[in-house]
Amino acid sequence: MEPKIVKQAIINALLASIYVTAVGLFISHASRIFGQKDTALTPVAVLMLLVFSAALMGILVFGQPLMWYIDGKKKAALNLLACTMATLSAVIVLTFAALLIVR
């Protein structure tokens, strides 16, 4: 596998992980930032965050592989997608291992 593909997959997965971490921290501290009381805007804000997050994760995980696939670089596209998913899986395993250690 090309080192360029592996490097790009790691970058994509780490950017996704950083974003998910930032959103998770934001959500865990949201009641301190905005207060305990929910308003009619709370579900709107949460759904907007969900839509934005889904779009951003789609771009980070599937954007470049899709562009490469359309350009005819099918093998490279599938390799990039597989490497990105493998890296994300490794981050997930490390995250759950950290949860077991910290508890």
C-alpha positions as CSV (number, residue, x, y, z in Angstrom):
1,M,0.0,0.0,0.0
2,E,1.2,3.5,-0.8
3,P,2.6,5.5,2.1
4,K,0.6,8.5,0.7
5,I,-2.6,6.7,1.1
6,V,-1.8,5.5,4.7
7,K,-0.7,9.0,5.7
8,Q,-3.9,10.6,4.3
9,A,-6.0,7.9,6.0
10,I,-4.4,8.6,9.3
11,I,-4.9,12.4,8.9
12,N,-8.6,11.9,8.0
13,A,-9.2,9.6,11.0
14,L,-7.3,11.8,13.4
15,L,-9.2,14.9,12.2
16,A,-12.5,13.0,12.7
17,S,-11.4,11.9,16.1
18,I,-10.4,15.4,17.1
19,Y,-13.8,16.7,16.0
20,V,-15.7,14.0,17.8
21,T,-13.7,14.7,21.0
22,A,-14.4,18.4,20.7
23,V,-18.1,17.8,20.3
24,G,-18.2,15.3,23.1
25,L,-16.5,17.7,25.4
26,F,-18.8,20.5,24.3
27,I,-21.9,18.3,25.0
28,S,-20.6,17.2,28.4
29,H,-20.1,20.8,29.4
30,A,-23.1,22.3,27.6
31,S,-25.3,22.6,30.8
32,R,-22.5,24.7,32.4
33,I,-22.2,26.9,29.4
34,F,-25.9,27.4,28.6
35,G,-27.5,26.6,31.9
36,Q,-29.8,23.7,33.0
37,K,-33.1,25.0,31.4
38,D,-34.0,23.7,28.0
39,T,-35.8,26.0,25.6
40,A,-37.5,25.5,22.2
41,L,-34.1,26.2,20.6
42,T,-32.3,23.3,22.3
43,P,-33.6,20.5,20.0
44,V,-33.0,22.8,17.0
45,A,-29.4,23.4,18.1
46,V,-28.8,19.7,18.7
47,L,-30.3,18.6,15.4
48,M,-28.2,21.3,13.6
49,L,-25.1,19.9,15.3
50,L,-26.1,16.4,14.2
51,V,-26.6,17.5,10.6
52,F,-23.3,19.4,10.5
53,S,-21.5,16.5,12.2
54,A,-22.8,13.9,9.8
55,A,-21.8,16.1,6.8
56,L,-18.3,16.7,8.2
57,M,-17.8,13.0,9.0
58,G,-19.0,12.1,5.5
59,I,-16.5,14.5,4.0
60,L,-13.6,13.3,6.2
61,V,-14.3,9.6,5.7
62,F,-15.8,9.3,2.3
63,G,-15.0,12.6,0.4
64,Q,-11.6,11.9,-1.0
65,P,-12.2,8.1,-1.6
66,L,-15.4,9.1,-3.5
67,M,-13.5,11.6,-5.6
68,W,-10.7,9.1,-6.4
69,Y,-13.3,6.4,-7.3
70,I,-15.1,8.8,-9.7
71,D,-11.8,9.7,-11.2
72,G,-11.1,6.0,-12.0
73,K,-8.6,5.4,-9.1
74,K,-10.8,2.7,-7.7
75,K,-8.2,0.6,-6.0
76,A,-6.6,3.6,-4.3
77,A,-10.0,4.9,-3.3
78,L,-10.9,1.6,-1.6
79,N,-7.5,1.4,0.0
80,L,-7.9,4.9,1.4
81,L,-11.4,4.1,2.8
82,A,-10.1,0.8,4.3
83,C,-7.1,2.5,5.9
84,T,-9.3,5.3,7.3
85,M,-11.8,2.9,8.7
86,A,-8.9,0.8,10.2
87,T,-7.4,3.8,11.8
88,L,-10.8,4.9,13.2
89,S,-11.3,1.4,14.6
90,A,-7.9,1.6,16.3
91,V,-8.9,4.9,17.9
92,I,-12.2,3.5,19.0
93,V,-10.4,0.5,20.6
94,L,-7.9,2.8,22.3
95,T,-10.8,5.0,23.6
96,F,-12.6,2.1,25.1
97,A,-9.4,0.8,26.6
98,A,-8.8,4.2,28.2
99,L,-12.4,4.1,29.6
100,L,-11.6,0.8,31.2
101,I,-8.4,2.1,32.7
102,V,-9.8,5.4,33.9
103,R,-12.9,4.0,35.6
